[in-house]
């Protein structure tokens, strides 16, 4: 319960910081009525609302309700290492992405998380990871036109 309250406060502080930084985005001559900072401001407001909702839900919940739901101390303590593992996967993805590129980085992320979550070590994991990397590349790069890094390692090979 305390972790959710702290997380809500962190979200709220992050939203405020993001909103302030988004205000420094300069408008160009091609800007519309919303401006270049419009979407970042909306995202900051949504993040702040989510933080407030998380804190409100935490403050309204009682300790007896948590015990009735079956969450004991051992289960709560086991969640932290798992969350840290996911955080490390995200950090590794961000660090490796400029080197290996979007397709390979996403495939490594999908495969790594699948194995971390206990998927059997069969041919299905690499096929799903490679297929997922190609699928997300096709959606973002080809369909939506969002530029993704090709990776300096991959560019050197081709």
SULKAMO-V742518 format. One record per residue. PSI is psi in radians with two decimals (* if undefined). OMEGA is omega in degrees with one decimal (none if undefined). Layout:
psi->PSI omega->OMEGA
psi->PSI omega->OMEGA
//
This chain:
psi->-0.76 omega->179.7
psi->-0.62 omega->179.6
psi->-0.68 omega->178.1
psi->-0.66 omega->178.9
psi->-0.76 omega->178.4
psi->-0.72 omega->178.0
psi->-0.71 omega->177.5
psi->-0.72 omega->178.0
psi->-0.71 omega->178.4
psi->-0.74 omega->177.1
psi->-0.75 omega->-179.9
psi->-0.75 omega->178.0
psi->-0.72 omega->177.7
psi->-0.69 omega->178.5
psi->-0.72 omega->178.5
psi->-0.75 omega->178.3
psi->-0.79 omega->-180.0
psi->-0.70 omega->178.6
psi->-0.75 omega->179.6
psi->-0.75 omega->179.3
psi->-0.64 omega->179.7
psi->-0.49 omega->178.0
psi->-0.31 omega->-179.9
psi->-0.03 omega->178.9
psi->2.20 omega->-177.0
psi->2.43 omega->175.0
psi->2.49 omega->176.8
psi->3.09 omega->178.5
psi->-0.27 omega->179.5
psi->0.07 omega->-176.8
psi->2.61 omega->175.5
psi->-2.85 omega->-177.4
psi->-0.57 omega->-177.9
psi->-0.69 omega->179.6
psi->3.01 omega->-177.3
psi->-0.47 omega->-177.8
psi->0.02 omega->-176.8
psi->-0.94 omega->-179.5
psi->-0.79 omega->176.2
psi->-0.64 omega->177.4
psi->-0.74 omega->178.3
psi->-0.76 omega->178.8
psi->-0.68 omega->177.9
psi->-0.70 omega->178.6
psi->-0.73 omega->178.0
psi->-0.74 omega->178.1
psi->-0.72 omega->177.9
psi->-0.72 omega->178.1
psi->-0.74 omega->178.3
psi->-0.70 omega->176.8
psi->-0.73 omega->179.0
psi->-0.73 omega->178.3
psi->-0.70 omega->178.7
psi->-0.75 omega->178.2
psi->-0.71 omega->179.5
psi->-0.76 omega->178.1
psi->-0.68 omega->-179.9
psi->-0.74 omega->-179.0
psi->-0.53 omega->-179.6
psi->-0.42 omega->-179.3
psi->2.59 omega->178.9
psi->2.79 omega->179.6
psi->-0.61 omega->179.7
psi->-0.60 omega->178.6
psi->-0.66 omega->178.3
psi->-0.73 omega->179.3
psi->-0.69 omega->178.9
psi->-0.51 omega->179.4
psi->-0.19 omega->175.5
psi->0.21 omega->178.9
psi->1.79 omega->178.0
psi->3.10 omega->-174.2
psi->-0.67 omega->-179.0
psi->-0.71 omega->178.6
psi->-0.71 omega->179.0
psi->-0.68 omega->179.7
psi->-0.50 omega->-179.4
psi->-0.30 omega->-179.0
psi->-0.55 omega->-176.2
psi->-0.87 omega->178.3
psi->-0.61 omega->178.3
psi->-0.77 omega->178.9
psi->-0.68 omega->177.7
psi->-0.65 omega->176.6
psi->-0.77 omega->177.7
psi->-0.67 omega->177.7
psi->-0.70 omega->178.0
psi->-0.64 omega->175.0
psi->-0.76 omega->178.8
psi->-0.73 omega->179.1
psi->-0.75 omega->178.3
psi->-0.67 omega->178.3
psi->-0.80 omega->-179.0
psi->-0.66 omega->-179.4
psi->-0.74 omega->-176.2
psi->-0.41 omega->-172.9
psi->-0.77 omega->179.4
psi->-0.40 omega->-177.4
psi->-0.80 omega->-174.8
psi->-0.28 omega->179.5
psi->2.99 omega->-173.1
psi->-0.81 omega->-175.6
psi->-0.87 omega->-178.5
psi->-0.74 omega->179.0
psi->-0.75 omega->179.3
psi->-0.68 omega->177.1
psi->-0.74 omega->177.4
psi->-0.69 omega->178.8
psi->-0.82 omega->-179.8
psi->-0.83 omega->-179.9
psi->-0.74 omega->-180.0
psi->-0.77 omega->179.5
psi->-0.65 omega->177.6
psi->-0.78 omega->178.7
psi->-0.66 omega->178.1
psi->-0.61 omega->-179.9
psi->0.00 omega->174.0
psi->0.33 omega->177.2
psi->2.51 omega->178.6
psi->2.54 omega->-177.9
psi->1.33 omega->178.4
psi->-3.09 omega->-179.9
psi->-0.31 omega->-175.8
psi->-0.66 omega->-176.9
psi->-0.92 omega->179.5
psi->-0.59 omega->178.5
psi->-0.77 omega->178.1
psi->-0.67 omega->-179.7
psi->-0.82 omega->179.7
psi->-0.75 omega->177.5
psi->-0.70 omega->178.0
psi->-0.73 omega->177.6
psi->-0.76 omega->179.0
psi->-0.71 omega->179.5
psi->-0.85 omega->-179.3
psi->-0.62 omega->175.7
psi->-0.79 omega->-179.4
psi->-0.71 omega->-179.2
psi->-0.89 omega->-173.6
psi->-0.78 omega->-174.6
psi->-0.89 omega->-174.2
psi->-0.83 omega->-175.3
psi->-0.85 omega->-175.3
psi->-0.25 omega->178.5
psi->0.45 omega->179.2
psi->2.07 omega->-179.2
psi->2.32 omega->176.8
psi->2.59 omega->-177.0
psi->2.40 omega->177.6
psi->-0.46 omega->177.9
psi->2.29 omega->-179.0
psi->-0.54 omega->178.7
psi->-0.77 omega->-178.8
psi->-0.67 omega->179.6
psi->-0.56 omega->178.2
psi->-0.43 omega->-179.6
psi->-0.45 omega->-174.4
psi->* omega->none
//
